[in-house]
Amino acid sequence: MAEPIVVGVDGSTPSLQAAGWAGQEAALRGAPLRIVYAALRWPYFVPLVPQPASWGPDAEAAARAVLGLPAP
């Protein structure tokens, strides 16, 4: 198995473009893709935005849609 392709995103346009490139590269190489989200840490250790329970599956579905991949 190939080593994973890792890309960091922060919501900016360039980082989303990098995620698209990384997804294509992972598909070409048959490698797993790891997307890492980076954000500023709130000094009080309280999330700036509440995280809904569906956030993980929704984020995966959105990533699959961007990359043109079918649902698992």
N, C-alpha and C positions, 0 to 999 in steps of 0.2 A: 504494500500500500504506500502511496506517495505521502510525503510530508504535507501537512495542511498549509493552505494559503491563508495568511492572517492579514486582515485589514482593519484599521481603526477608523471610526466615523464619529463625527460630532454634530451632524445635522447640516453642515455647510454643503454648498453645491460641490466644491472640489472633493470633499470626502465621500459624497454619494457617487460621484463619478469614479472615484477610486474603488468603491465597493462594486460598481458595475464591472470595471476592468478585472478586479480580483475574482468575481464570479465567473466571468468568461475564462480566465486563466485556469481556475480550478476545474471547470468543466473540460477544457482542453487536455489537462493533465490527469484527469480522473482523480483529483485530490479533494479532500474535504475542505470546506470553506469555513473559516472562523471569523465572525464579524464582532469587533470589540467596540463598544460605545464608550466614548470618553466625555466626561462632563466636569465642570468645576464642582468642587466639594463645598457644600454649605457649611459654614463654620459651626452651626449648632447641631449638625448631624441629623437634621430633619429634612426629608425630601422636599424640594421646591414645589413639586407637583405630585399629588397622590398617584400611586401606581395601581391601576386597576388589576384585578386578578387575571383578566384576559390579555394583559399587555404582552406577555411572552408569545402566546400563540398568534396574536394579531401582528406582532412585529415579524414573526417568521412568515406569515402569510403575505405580508407586504413585501418582504425581501424576495420571496419566491415569485411574486407577481413582477417585480422589477427585473428579475433575472430570467423570467419566462419559464420557470420550472413548474411542474405539476405539483398538486398537493400530495402530501405523503399518504 
